Amino acid sequence: MGNDDLITIPYVDEVRNAQTTEEKVEYLKELISSDSSQIKLHDYVIEEVRRFLSSTSEDNFAVNGRFSDEELLERISAYESHTKDLSAIVACLSHWASDNQLNSLSKIISRSCDRLLESQGGLVVWANLRWYPLLLLVYSAGIAAVERKNYKSLSTIFYTKLGLSGNETSESLFVQKVGNAAGELADVFKRIPEHERNFTPMSEYLYKLLQPGLDDLFFLGKAYERVFDEFEILFALVAADLKKQDDGYCWGPVGRFGWKGRRMGISPFQKLRSEAAQLKDNWGPMRAGMFGGSYERFEEVAEIYQKEILANQRLF
């Protein structure tokens, strides 16, 4: 009596329903289409999160052991396989979610991160790679949200509060943690064949990896590249904005948008800034509360990011 010990609910040990990804997506669409299905929606996504956590646990992906390129490729492939269903689910939910359904979206993100906030020994590359499935989730959900212009979904994902980790005294936000992970893992993807010489190897890899599945879900066609770039720019700038608010240093992960427009034409980064300048407080991300809902704050961080991050890397 009087102890504050928490009881840990075990993850599911086996798949209870032999559903395909397509069948899961169809069922999710049914739940999303009715406001009366909020409880069923909550239970369904939590069941999928538990399944995801079980399959991606350290029991299956030990952080100890020696590094090799072969093991790296095997782990990346395995993480992708185990994240496939939840990536499709979170993409559909992010794309179509109403205001009443955003809580389920946030819960997927926060519960998927709980284990990653614990301090972990072992080989640094394997410990960092544990965040790769979360990068798959944020890219899938973020691209889907941008395509729909559902910036409330995107804002919900970015600003989901996570628990405390290590010696932190305040809760961090998801975009901060996953943005840091993107920075830590960026050069690891240069070890993947055909990505050795890429300026932004992880971004290029994800661009090719995610296109078939997202196109199948949302019929993106040629719009995929534009939507992908817009998501990555917002991802980078929101992370940079929060970093600047915390310690005055502006940094966010650079995606493939960083090298575009170097020789001719207007870059995706410049196009997004121009759109924001035209609409200001009526711009979708502003109305969704990103950058504190302040156009001036957005413009300040965008200017610093362009000058100090992109220019210094000679990618812009």
Secondary structure, DSSP 8 states (H G I E B T S, - for coil): ------------SS-SS---HHHHHHHHHHHHT-GGGHHHHHHHHHHHHHHHHHHTSTTTS-S-S---HHHHHHHHHHHHHHHHHHHHHHHHHHHH--GGGHHHHHHHHHHHHGGGGS---S-HHHHHHTTHHHHHHHHHHHHHHHHHT-HHHHHHHHT-B----TT-SS--BHHHHHHHHHHHHGGGGGGSTT-TT-SSHHHHHHHHHHHHHHHHHH--TTHHHHHHHHHHHHHHHHHHHHHHHHHS-------GGGGTTSSSS--HHHHHHHHHHHHGGGSHHHHTTGGGG-HHHHHHHHHHIIIIIITTTT--
